[in-house]
Amino acid sequence: MKKIINISMVLLIGLFLLTGCKSDKENVKQPDIKANTSEDVVKNQQLENFLFENTSLVYEDGTSTLQTTVTNTSNQTTYLSEFKIYVKDKDGNVVETLTGFIGDKLKAGEKRTISSSSGQDLTNATSISYEVVRE
C-alpha cells in the first residue's frame, strides 16, 4: 500500500512539474523601445535666439516622444509661446508636426526641456526642423 502511495506521489509531483510550473520570465513581454539616432534628428540647431540641443526621439509602447532642451541664447529675456517641430522622412516630406509649448519668458541663458509626443512610430524619420510661433 505504501508503495502505491509513493508511486502516486512521484507521478503527481512529476505532473505538476511538467504542466504547472512555468518560468515567469517566459510570460513577461519585453517593452518595444526604439531610439532614432539619425544625425539630422538629434543634432543641435539654432533658430533665431533659441538653441535646440540634447534632442532625443524614442518610440515606446506605441508612442514616439521627442525631447529637446531650448536655450535662450540672447542677452535679454525673451517670450516664447511655442514652436513647431517638423519631423521629415528621407525625401524631406513632413510626416508629423509636433508642438513644443513654452508659454513663458526665458531669461538670457535660461534652458527648458520640452517633451512632445505622437502616436506614430517616428524612429525612421531622417531629420527635424523647428519653427518659432509668434503670437
Disulfide bonds with the S-S distance in Angstrom:
none
